[in-house]
């Protein structure tokens, strides 16, 4: 007769909505969602940009868009998701629309331009 001890139960928690885990070289860091200025799609991965650098995570952009919509993230292009609070300027030049986030200028697709402009206007006048 062999007595098998039961493994201790570790509670499984929902992911922390305020942070996202990023791994690099066996080290897991927790990046605050509020620090993320924009996200760039790179195949099956997403590159999270902050003022201090960027991190690659294996999460589709569409998943992050859905998860962070209520936190002020909006799709501006098929490859870009931006945090509205980090947009410094909305630029219109010869029919093309772009946003300035820090020193980086990102193109806004025609499909998303009107919605973005309306969202930004509502935030500043509401």
N, C-alpha and C positions, 0 to 999 in steps of 0.2 A: 504494500500500500504506500503510494507516494502522495504526500500532502502538497497540493499546489496552492501557493499563496495567491491571492487575488491582487492584481496590479492596482496601485492606488489610482483612483479616478481623478483626472485633472479636468476641471470645468472648461468647457469650450465656450469662449466668449465671442460675441459679434466683433467684427473688426472695428477698431477705434475710428470713428468718423472724422476725427480731427487730425489724424496722421496717416501716412502711408509708409509701409515698410519697403525699403530699397536695400538690395544686397550688392555688395562689391567685395570680391576677394574673401568670402567667408565671413564678412562683417555685415550685420544687419543694422541699418540706421532707420530712424523714424523721422520722416520729413513732415513738418506741419503743413497741412493743406493750405492754410492762409499764407504761407511763404511762397507758394507756387504761383508764378506770374503767368505762365502759359505752358501748354503741352503740345508736343509735336509728334505726329504719327510716324513710326519707322517700322513698316511691315507689321508683324504681330506684336510689336513693342510700342511703348510710348516713352518719349523723352520728356521728363519733368524739368522745367527750367525754374530756377530760383535766382535771387540776387547773388548767391554764393556759388553757383555752378549748376550742373545738370545731372540727372540720374535716369538710368534706363530701367524700366519695369516691363514685365511681360504681361501687360494688360492692354486690351484693345482700346483705342480712343473712344469708341462708341460706349463702352462700359463706363469709362471715367466721365464722359459727358452726361450719362444718365445719373450716375452716382453723385456728381457734383453740381448738377443744374441748380439745385436749391441753395447752393453756396455761392452763386454768382458767376459760374463758369458758363461760357456760351461758345458754340461752334461758329467760327468765322470763315472756315475753309475746310475742305475735306481732310486736310492734314493738320489743322490747328484748332485748338481749344484755348480760350483765353479767360483769365479772371477779369471781370469788368472793372473791379476796383484798382487794377494795376494799369489800365489804359490811360496814358497821359494825353494822347491826342488822337483825333480821328481826322484823317487827311483825305481830301478829294483832289485828284490831279488828273486832268484830261480823261475823266470818266472812270478812272480806277480809284478804288477806295483802299486805304491801308490804316493800320493803327500803330501807334508808337507805344512800346512797352519798354521802359528804361531807355536804352539807346538802340533797341532793336525795332526795326520796322517790319511788320507782317502784312502781307496782302490779304484783303477780304474779298471773297468770291462774290460775284454779282448776286448769286442766289441768297447769300447771307447779309448783304450790305444794308438793305432796308430794315430788316429785323434788328440788326445791331444798332443802327442809328436811332431807331425808335426806343430801344432799351436804354441806350445812353441818355437820350433826351428825357425819358421818364425818370431816370435816377437823379438827374440834376434839377428837374423842375418839380418833382413830386415831393 
